[in-house]
Amino acid sequence: MIRLNNWTHLKTQYLPAILHNSPEKITVELRKFLQDSHAKFNKVFIGYADCGTGGKIDSLLKEFGLKRLPGAHCYEFFSGINTFKDIMEKDPRTFFLTDFLVKSFEKLVWQGLKIDKKPELLKIYFKNYKNLIYLAQIEDFDLQKKAEEISKRLKLEYEYRFVGFGHLKTSLSSLNS
C-alpha cells in the first residue's frame, strides 16, 4: 500500500508472521516494539487485527493511546466486516488465505504447524474445515494457482475472491495527514 500510493511519510515495522501460530506472544513482542518506537515517531498505527489475542492487543493499545485495524482477523479488514460476517454465517468451516499467506504457506502453515514432520497433524488441524477462500489483495494468476493447489492439498473446496486492500487502504489513507 505504501509503495503503491507513494506514501513517503509512512514507515512500516513488521513483527514475525510466525507469531500468529502463538497469539499469546503477539502482545509481548508488540509491547517491546511500542516501547522502543514511542519516542521515535509522532504517530503510530497498528496494522494488526485482534489476531487471536482475545482482546489483549486492544488492552495494550489503550495503554499506549493507539488504534489498530478494525476486526478480529486480517481476513475481516480485507474482505470488509459485513462480507466476512456473511461468509462465516454461511459456513464457519472456512479457512482463509491472503496474498501473504499464499506466498508463505509452506513456512507458516505447513512447517510452522509441523505438518511437514508429522503429516497426521493435517487431519487434526483441518478436520473441521470444509472450504478455503482466497481473499486476494492483488490480481495475480500465479498466486491464484498456488492458492488452488493449497486447497487441494488441504482437501478443501476452493473459492477465489478479489477483495483488494479493504479497510487497510482507508485506515492507512487516514494517516496521510
DALINUR-V10166 format. One record per residue. N is the residue number from 1. RES is the residue in three letters. SS is DSSP state (~ for helix, > for strand, _ for the rest). NEAR is the number of other C-alpha atoms within 12 Angstrom. Layout:
n res ss near
N RES SS NEAR
N RES SS NEAR
This chain:
n res ss near
1 MET _ 23
2 ILE ~ 19
3 ARG ~ 11
4 LEU ~ 11
5 ASN ~ 13
6 ASN _ 12
7 TRP _ 18
8 THR _ 14
9 HIS _ 18
10 LEU _ 22
11 LYS _ 23
12 THR _ 20
13 GLN _ 19
14 TYR _ 16
15 LEU _ 22
16 PRO _ 18
17 ALA ~ 23
18 ILE ~ 25
19 LEU ~ 24
20 HIS ~ 26
21 ASN ~ 21
22 SER ~ 19
23 PRO ~ 26
24 GLU ~ 20
25 LYS ~ 22
26 ILE ~ 31
27 THR ~ 32
28 VAL ~ 19
29 GLU ~ 24
30 LEU ~ 33
31 ARG ~ 25
32 LYS ~ 15
33 PHE ~ 26
34 LEU ~ 28
35 GLN ~ 19
36 ASP ~ 14
37 SER ~ 20
38 HIS _ 19
39 ALA _ 12
40 LYS _ 12
41 PHE _ 17
42 ASN _ 14
43 LYS _ 23
44 VAL _ 29
45 PHE > 32
46 ILE > 35
47 GLY _ 32
48 TYR _ 39
49 ALA _ 34
50 ASP _ 31
51 CYS _ 33
52 GLY _ 23
53 THR _ 25
54 GLY _ 18
55 GLY _ 22
56 LYS ~ 24
57 ILE ~ 36
58 ASP ~ 29
59 SER ~ 19
60 LEU ~ 27
61 LEU ~ 28
62 LYS ~ 15
63 GLU ~ 15
64 PHE ~ 23
65 GLY _ 17
66 LEU _ 22
67 LYS > 26
68 ARG > 31
69 LEU _ 34
70 PRO _ 31
71 GLY _ 31
72 ALA _ 26
73 HIS _ 32
74 CYS ~ 35
75 TYR ~ 42
76 GLU ~ 32
77 PHE ~ 34
78 PHE ~ 38
79 SER ~ 35
80 GLY _ 28
81 ILE ~ 24
82 ASN ~ 18
83 THR ~ 20
84 PHE ~ 29
85 LYS ~ 20
86 ASP ~ 15
87 ILE ~ 25
88 MET ~ 23
89 GLU ~ 12
90 LYS ~ 13
91 ASP _ 18
92 PRO _ 18
93 ARG _ 20
94 THR > 30
95 PHE > 34
96 PHE > 41
97 LEU > 39
98 THR _ 37
99 ASP ~ 33
100 PHE ~ 24
101 LEU ~ 30
102 VAL ~ 32
103 LYS ~ 22
104 SER ~ 22
105 PHE ~ 29
106 GLU ~ 22
107 LYS ~ 20
108 LEU ~ 24
109 VAL ~ 30
110 TRP ~ 27
111 GLN ~ 19
112 GLY _ 21
113 LEU _ 25
114 LYS _ 19
115 ILE _ 23
116 ASP _ 17
117 LYS _ 12
118 LYS _ 15
119 PRO _ 17
120 GLU _ 15
121 LEU ~ 19
122 LEU ~ 23
123 LYS ~ 17
124 ILE ~ 15
125 TYR ~ 19
126 PHE ~ 26
127 LYS _ 17
128 ASN _ 18
129 TYR _ 24
130 LYS _ 24
131 ASN > 29
132 LEU > 34
133 ILE > 36
134 TYR > 40
135 LEU > 39
136 ALA > 34
137 GLN _ 30
138 ILE _ 24
139 GLU _ 19
140 ASP _ 21
141 PHE ~ 14
142 ASP ~ 15
143 LEU ~ 27
144 GLN ~ 29
145 LYS ~ 21
146 LYS ~ 27
147 ALA ~ 37
148 GLU ~ 26
149 GLU ~ 22
150 ILE ~ 31
151 SER ~ 29
152 LYS ~ 17
153 ARG ~ 21
154 LEU ~ 31
155 LYS _ 20
156 LEU _ 27
157 GLU > 24
158 TYR > 28
159 GLU > 26
160 TYR > 29
161 ARG > 27
162 PHE > 24
163 VAL _ 29
164 GLY _ 24
165 PHE _ 29
166 GLY ~ 31
167 HIS ~ 30
168 LEU ~ 33
169 LYS ~ 26
170 THR ~ 18
171 SER ~ 25
172 LEU ~ 29
173 SER ~ 21
174 SER _ 16
175 LEU _ 22
176 ASN _ 18
177 SER _ 12
